[in-house]
């Protein structure tokens, strides 16, 4: 060890400087540390402690929209649950008792399809498996993934009543869902009817709009001529003419039963005179098309020259009758022309082919005129055995057979000297087409007997739902229009599915009348039985058990269709909310924007239909997650980011920080670079917390300084803290969190690290412990630590906990605290405005200092002497500021300017250093006079004036002597 003579003089005072000390490490090591914190929370019973601490507080209930229990979590799950968790934690730390019961949707195709996939791999046929065995396998599959997902949600730091979770496959849930179906049954809202619904030939079931996604496909398009047989127009203008339709679904031609025209559209009869070489049209053929579509039609049909014979209004077509082009091979019926307000001239011919079994407009129009709805397509997408010419052919392979039949028909009609009939033109088009989002296969519209809930009629569900929305808050507000328009436009709600895994529509239908049995006693027996045995009892019990005495089961049809999973999840409010102290309506529903057509809508309709009110007070919507280039995530693109990958590599707090730093009202982007940026933001926040903890080493309440005695700089920081506290409180109240945490991050980096901490380091490190300035700074640092730890806790759940326990011990938890509430006295608008001006001038000064450093005038800023010229006005504002301390220089002098316009008190000038008024000189920077203090490194003339400590300034000499 060197002797005192050889010791560096600066080392002599090293131990007298109050350098920061903390056990809070610089590196978060989150992938390792976070699981340890989770285990600690489990061992200390944190959830139970929170419940106990929150007793008697007002309840806040965010009702959890249930994810499907069928696979590992994806990034959308993480976004959703983290958003919910941030809101729940913030509500609790704001003084509420949060009741968050996580839930799962366990029925329906997502699970059934996966079990069937295992069957297909094993060469088994699902239809050969007893239904109860199949349902048991589905239940076990769902249970396994429910448990896995619960652990994955916990790893993300999501706090909830996990032991009290709900699942739609719980017996109590299944019973409640059947009870909700029963309410619609008994109030007349439920009925069975024939309607075209979206049908998956692969999955052999009806689908809801929310189960549909759109992909581009190439479809065969055809123009087909229907010979006009009954011509009511004046002068029989349509004699020998054929009405031409255009369709992208050739397979629906066998189901055609009418043609729709627009009453307000102008039509023409044209004669084809000269054809292209490959045209299917014979010269002299006469066609009826909309006037606006003549040019496109002739191009498609290869008609080089034509002549307009007649022009007539659409209304003149009333009563016109056509023949089906396949007449003569099993299609021996008339095809009436009917007025349709939906007909446009945007595409096609202005005449629309009506297949009532395969389109909503088709169905409604033809039923209005008493036309039959033929059932020609089976559940697997093949034509039924009774369909002439096409039996057994799959509709998606029917384009060639249909076109061939239409070509043969055209030849047959022509040979008999009749008007043109059959295929006129064939082409293809790439267009967006609906697909099942599970099988990713195209769907069809198919009329089948299904169970529906009326949107209109006596219950007026549509009107009541729209009225109920008026009392619901939307975040963002623009989302209100989306849900409202969907409710306004939706048809009757098809709630039946032709599958096995789910809650059955447990009703009976009288075979003799076709009427559904509406008996409250029967429904209650069903509900009670399911509460005890689950929905399987519907499949295993004798129907007489439910029908009761006096009814012969042989006279009733027992319905085995299962209910739409959207009805199930939409009815979760009935067995979660209003139970065990949870609020009904819920304070909040929060899901992705796709749930306007899914869970938000089904929940609203179900609750309004059974209770007359919306099940939520507010709806918050977030966007979808895209990759860094704005593309949808897909395995084929290799751009999928899984939550587990992030937690294993970076930690859950980084993922949570990404969520709150994004504008969740819009679509969000994520990728390795974005996560790297979040890591940098996290590092700055962590460093802020670490600096606070280090500077607070040994702090006790006795050290604190009353607010009235705080220096102006400390009071300014508390004013800024008050502003942020108000922003946080507003977010809690409005659920509008976008931008809140970026502002909090900005405060940490700009107001604290780059300003306040920098200015006060000298006082904290070198002032005496009894110094008012040091004590005041530590008083504010104590407040800052408590504020930031609690304010960051809803987001950085692990880091905030670590920052809290590093100071207050492992037996404590930040999650048992409430938000630090700023004292109203801290808010001082005038002080804030003054210090905003001071900081603006400081930025001008630091720019000059940096220029002097680069120019070699000074080394560090503490080697500088600042000369600050100020006018009288400016001196009145800035003259009492300790510019040496604020600019972190050793010496600062103010020079009074006269007869010079003020520069720094003009709002427009304080933010710009270029282009200043030439008469007002800027700050000057020179070398400080004196010697460098060996302890604080300031350069001062007084250094060397103390005999005991000649290397120190007066302040430092007093500190080390005391």
WOJOPE-V133706 format. One record per pair of residues at least 24 apart in sequence whose ideal C-beta (glycine too) atoms are under 8 Angstrom apart, sorted by the first residue. I is the first residue (numbers start at 0). J is the second residue. Records with the same first field share a line. If there is no record, write none. Layout:
I=J, J
This chain:
8=933, 950
9=933
11=933, 950
12=933, 934, 950, 951, 955, 959
15=934, 955, 958, 959
16=764, 765, 934
17=763, 764, 765, 768
18=693, 764
19=690, 692, 693, 694, 696
20=693, 696
21=689, 692, 693, 696, 805
22=805
23=688, 689, 692, 693, 801, 802, 805
24=689
25=685, 686, 689
27=650, 652, 681, 685, 798
29=649, 650, 651, 652, 653, 797, 798
30=646, 647, 648, 649, 650
32=650, 797, 801
33=154, 156, 646, 650, 651, 652, 797
34=154
36=797, 800, 801
37=153, 154, 156
39=809
40=812
43=810, 812
45=812, 814, 815
46=158, 160, 161
48=812, 815
49=91, 158, 814, 815
52=815
53=91, 95, 96, 97
54=96
55=96
56=94, 95, 96
57=94, 95, 96
58=95, 96, 97, 98, 580, 581, 582
59=87, 90, 91, 95, 96, 97, 98, 582, 586, 587
60=97, 98, 99, 576, 581, 582, 585, 586, 587
61=86, 87, 90, 97, 99, 585, 586, 587, 588, 589
62=100, 571, 572, 575, 576, 581, 585, 587, 588, 614, 615
63=99, 100, 101, 102, 159
64=102, 568, 588, 589, 590, 594, 598
65=102, 103, 104, 165, 166, 167, 568, 571
66=103, 104, 148
67=103, 104, 105, 107, 109, 110
68=103, 104, 105, 110, 141, 142, 144, 145, 148, 166
69=109, 110, 113, 140, 141, 144
70=144
71=147, 148, 151, 641, 643
72=148, 151, 152, 641, 642, 643
73=632, 639, 641, 642
74=624, 632, 639, 640, 641, 642, 669
75=591, 623, 624
76=148, 152, 642
77=155, 642, 645, 654, 658
78=591, 621, 624, 658, 663, 667
79=589, 590, 591, 621
80=152, 155, 157
81=155, 156, 157, 654, 655, 658
82=589, 619, 621, 658, 663
83=157, 589
84=155, 156, 157, 158, 159, 655, 793, 796
85=655, 658, 659, 736, 793, 794
86=587, 589, 619, 734, 736, 793
87=158, 159
88=158, 792, 793, 796, 814
89=727, 730, 731, 793, 818
90=731
92=789, 792, 793, 814, 816, 817, 818
93=728, 731, 817, 818
94=817
98=160, 579, 580, 581, 582
99=158, 159, 160
100=159, 160, 163, 164, 165, 575, 581
101=149, 152, 157, 159, 160, 161, 164, 165
102=164, 165, 166, 167, 571, 575
103=141, 145, 148, 164, 165, 166, 167
104=167, 564, 567, 568
105=138, 141, 142, 145, 166, 167, 168
106=137, 141, 167, 168, 500, 501, 502, 561, 564, 567
107=496, 498, 500, 501, 561, 563, 564, 567
108=202, 204, 210, 437, 496, 498, 564
109=437
110=137, 140, 141, 500
111=137, 498, 499, 500, 501
112=202, 437, 438
113=140
114=140, 500
125=499
130=499, 538
131=535, 538, 539
133=499, 500
134=499, 500, 535, 538
137=499, 500
138=168
141=166, 168
142=168
151=642, 643
154=643, 646, 651
155=642, 646, 651, 654, 655
156=651, 652, 655, 796, 797
158=796, 814
163=579
165=571, 574, 575
167=502, 564, 567, 568, 571
168=533
170=529, 530, 531, 532, 533, 534
171=530, 574
172=571, 574
173=502, 529, 533, 534
174=526, 527, 529, 530
175=526, 570, 573, 574
176=502, 562, 566, 567, 570, 573, 574
177=502, 503, 505, 522, 525, 526, 529, 534
178=522, 526, 573
179=566, 570, 573, 605, 609
180=494, 502, 504, 505, 506, 562, 566
181=505, 519, 522, 525, 526
182=608, 609
183=452, 608, 609
184=506, 515, 517, 522
185=517, 519, 522
186=458, 608, 609
187=453, 456, 457, 458, 517
188=452, 453, 458, 460, 608
189=450, 451, 452, 494, 506, 515
190=450, 451, 453, 515
191=448, 449, 450, 451, 508, 513, 515
192=448, 449, 451, 491
193=372, 446, 447, 448, 449
194=362, 446, 449, 451, 490, 491, 493
195=355, 356, 357, 358, 359, 361, 362, 444, 445, 446
196=444, 445, 446, 447, 449, 493
197=433, 442, 443, 444
198=378, 442, 443, 444, 445, 447
199=435, 438, 440, 442
200=378, 379, 380, 393, 394, 395, 440, 442, 443
201=380, 435, 438, 440
202=435, 437, 438, 498
203=378, 379, 497, 498
204=378, 496, 497, 498
205=447, 449, 493, 495, 496, 497
206=435, 442
207=493, 563, 565, 597
208=489, 596
209=565, 593, 594, 596, 597, 598, 600, 601
210=435, 436, 437
211=433, 434, 435, 436, 442
212=433, 434, 435, 436
213=431, 432, 433, 434
214=431, 432, 434, 439
215=429, 430, 431, 432
216=429, 430, 432, 441
217=427, 428, 429
218=247, 248, 427, 428, 429, 430, 432
219=247, 249, 398, 402, 425, 426, 427
220=245, 246, 247, 425, 426, 427, 428
221=245, 246, 249, 252, 401, 402, 405, 422, 423, 424, 425, 426
222=296, 299, 300, 348, 422, 423, 424, 425
223=252, 324, 352, 405, 421, 422, 423
224=284, 286, 324, 409, 418, 419, 420, 421, 422, 423
225=258, 321, 322, 323, 324, 334, 420
226=321, 322, 324, 412, 417, 418, 419, 420
227=287, 319, 320, 321, 418
228=320, 321, 322, 333
229=318, 319, 320, 333
230=319
231=317, 318, 319
232=311, 315, 316, 319
233=315
236=268, 308, 309, 311
237=268, 287, 319
239=285, 418
240=268, 285, 286, 287, 418
241=284, 285, 286, 287, 321, 418, 419, 420
242=286, 287, 319, 321, 336, 350
243=286, 287, 288, 296, 348, 350, 423
244=347, 348, 350, 351, 352
245=299, 346, 347, 348, 352
246=347, 352
247=428, 430
248=354, 357
249=397, 398, 401, 402
250=394, 395, 397, 398, 401
251=352, 354, 357, 358
252=324, 325, 352, 354, 401, 405
253=325, 330, 375, 382, 386, 387, 388, 389, 401
254=354, 355, 356, 357, 373, 375, 376
255=323, 334, 352, 353, 354
256=332, 334, 353, 354, 355, 365, 370, 371, 373
257=334, 335, 336, 337, 353, 355, 361, 364, 365, 368, 370
258=321, 334, 335, 336, 337, 350, 351, 352, 353
259=336, 337, 338, 339, 341, 342, 350, 351, 353, 360, 361, 364
260=313, 316, 336, 337, 338, 339, 342, 349, 350, 351
261=289, 313, 338, 339, 340, 342, 343, 344, 349
262=312, 313, 314, 338, 340
263=312, 313, 314
264=289, 290, 291, 312, 313, 342, 344, 349
265=289, 290, 291, 310, 311, 312, 313
266=290, 310, 311, 312, 313, 316, 349
267=293, 307, 308, 309, 310, 311
268=307, 308, 309, 311
269=293, 297, 305, 306, 307, 308
270=305, 306, 308
271=297, 300, 302, 305
272=302, 304, 305, 306
273=302, 303, 304
274=301, 302, 303
275=301, 302, 303
276=301
277=301
278=302
279=406, 409, 422, 423, 424, 425
280=419, 423, 424
281=413, 419
284=418, 419
285=418, 419
286=419, 423
287=350
288=348, 349, 350
289=344, 348, 349, 350
290=349
291=344, 349
292=344, 347, 348, 349
296=348
299=424, 426
300=423, 424
301=424
313=338
314=338
322=420
324=405, 408, 409, 412, 420, 421
325=387, 388, 404, 405, 408, 421
326=408
327=408, 411
328=387, 388, 404, 408
329=387, 388
330=387
335=368, 370
337=364, 365, 367, 368
339=364
355=446
356=445, 446
357=443, 444, 445, 446
358=444
359=444, 490
362=446
372=446
374=446, 447
376=443, 445
378=447, 497
380=443
394=443
395=441
449=493, 495, 560
450=493, 494, 495, 504, 558, 560
451=491, 492, 493, 494, 495
452=491, 492, 494, 604, 608
453=491
454=489, 490, 491, 492
458=608
460=604, 607, 608
461=486, 487, 489
463=607, 608, 611
464=603, 604, 607, 613
467=603, 607, 611, 612, 613
468=603, 613
470=613, 616
471=613, 615, 616, 617, 618
472=616, 617, 618, 734
473=617, 618, 620
474=617, 618, 619, 620, 664, 733, 734, 735
475=620, 664
478=592, 595, 618, 620
481=592, 595
482=595, 599, 600, 603, 618
485=595, 596, 600
486=600, 603, 604
489=600
492=563, 566, 604
493=563
494=562, 563, 566
495=560, 561, 562, 563
496=560, 561, 562, 563, 564
497=560
498=561
499=561
500=561
501=534, 561, 562, 564, 567
502=534, 561, 562, 567
503=534, 537, 538, 558, 559, 560, 561, 562
504=558, 560, 561, 562
505=529, 534, 537, 545, 558
506=558
507=542, 545, 546, 555, 556, 557, 558
508=555, 556, 558
509=554, 555, 556
510=554, 555, 556
511=554
516=555
520=547
521=545, 546, 547
563=601
565=597, 598, 600, 601
566=601, 605
568=598, 601, 602
569=598, 600, 601, 602, 603, 604, 605, 606
570=602, 605, 609
571=602
572=602, 605, 606, 614
573=605, 606, 609
576=614
583=614
584=612, 613, 614, 615, 616
585=614, 615, 616
586=615, 616, 617
587=615, 616, 617, 618, 619, 734
588=614, 615, 617, 618, 619
589=618, 619, 620, 621, 734
590=620, 621
591=620, 621, 622, 623
592=620, 621, 622, 623
593=623
594=620
595=620
617=734
619=734
620=664
621=663, 664, 667
622=663, 664, 665, 666, 667
623=666, 667
624=666, 667, 668, 669
625=666, 667, 668, 669
626=668, 669, 670
627=668, 669, 670, 671, 672, 673
629=666, 668
638=670
640=669, 670, 674
645=674
649=674, 678
650=797
651=796, 797
652=681, 794, 795, 796, 797, 798
653=677, 678, 681
655=794, 795, 796
656=680, 681, 684, 740, 794, 795
658=794
659=736, 739, 740, 741, 794
660=740, 741, 744
662=737, 738
663=736, 737
664=737
680=744
681=795, 798
683=744, 747, 748, 752
684=744, 747, 791, 795, 798
685=798
686=752
687=747, 748, 751, 752, 787
688=784, 787, 788, 791, 798, 802
690=752, 756
691=780, 783, 784, 787
692=784, 802, 805, 806
694=756, 763, 776, 777, 780
695=777, 780, 781, 784, 806
698=777, 780, 781
702=768, 774, 777, 778
703=774, 777, 778, 781
704=771, 774, 775, 778
706=822, 824, 825
708=771, 775
709=775, 778, 779
710=771, 772, 775
711=830, 834
712=755, 758, 759, 834
713=775, 776, 778, 779
714=825, 827, 830
715=827, 830, 831, 834
716=750, 751, 755, 779, 783
717=779, 782, 821, 822, 825
718=825, 826, 827, 830, 831, 834
719=746, 750, 831
720=782, 783, 786, 821, 825
721=821, 822, 823, 825, 826
722=826, 831
723=786, 790
724=786, 818, 819, 820, 821
725=821, 826
727=790, 818
740=794
743=787, 790, 791
747=787
751=783
754=838, 841
757=887
758=884, 885, 887
761=884, 887, 935, 937
762=884
764=935
765=934, 935, 954, 955, 958
766=954, 958
767=957, 958, 961
782=819
785=816, 819
786=819, 821
788=813, 816
789=813, 816, 817, 818, 819
790=818, 819
792=816
833=876
836=876, 877, 903, 904, 909
837=877, 880, 885
839=903, 909, 910
840=877, 903, 909
841=885, 886
842=912
843=903, 909, 912, 921, 922
844=882, 886, 922
845=886
846=912
847=921, 922, 923, 924
848=886, 888, 924
850=924
851=924
856=924, 925, 926
857=924, 926
859=936
860=886, 887, 888
861=887, 888, 889, 927, 931, 936, 937, 938
862=889, 926, 927, 931, 938
863=888, 889, 890, 924, 925, 926, 927
864=888, 889, 890, 891, 892, 924, 925, 926, 927, 928
865=890, 891, 892, 922, 923, 924
866=891, 892, 894, 922, 923, 924, 925
867=891, 892, 893, 894, 922, 923
868=893, 894, 895, 896, 919, 920, 921, 922, 923
869=893, 894, 895, 896, 903
870=895, 896, 897, 899, 900, 901, 902, 919
871=895, 896, 897
872=901, 904
873=901, 902, 903, 904
876=903, 904
877=903
888=927
889=927, 929, 937, 938, 939
890=927, 928, 938, 939
896=920
934=958, 959
